[in-house]
């Protein structure tokens, strides 16, 4: 009887230690990510950006049920968007929406997916579908007006858009 009790207590203790070490490890990873995010800027090397990308992916892989996992996936998608890696951006946003369907930034993710098709990959058919999906599924999102305008001017050059406002080449949208 005492041996069973000893094993139960030992098992419980090991489980607590294991869970505590996981929590400390996730906090350590988050601290490393925060430090890297502060260091990354427009002059960062591809290696520095790749290191941050890898940290995001590692956190999501190691802690998929953590409440911050979808945020890390969102951030890596935005990182790919900023550096012009369209295919990776689309893949990460799709993974985010499919894996974490209740994440509060999924509307924003869908908008940026459409934006990526439009402005990075120049795939106008996919951009149109993605913008329409975003507008229909997230009608209350702050970016709906931007998506509607993007659809309206999809595939048009800056000159063609300016012509819709009757702006000549000498005029500027910024002039008063």
Buried (B, 14 or more C-beta within 10 A) or exposed (E): EEEEEEEEEEEEEEEEEEEEEEEEEBEEBBEBBEEBEEEBEEEBEEEBBEBBBEBBBBBBEEBEEBEBBBBBBBBBBBBBBEBEBBEBBBBBBBBBBEEBEEBEBBBBBBBBBBBBBBEBBEBEEBBBEBBBBBBEEBEEBEBBEBBBEBBEBBEEEEEEBBEEEEBEEEEEEEEE
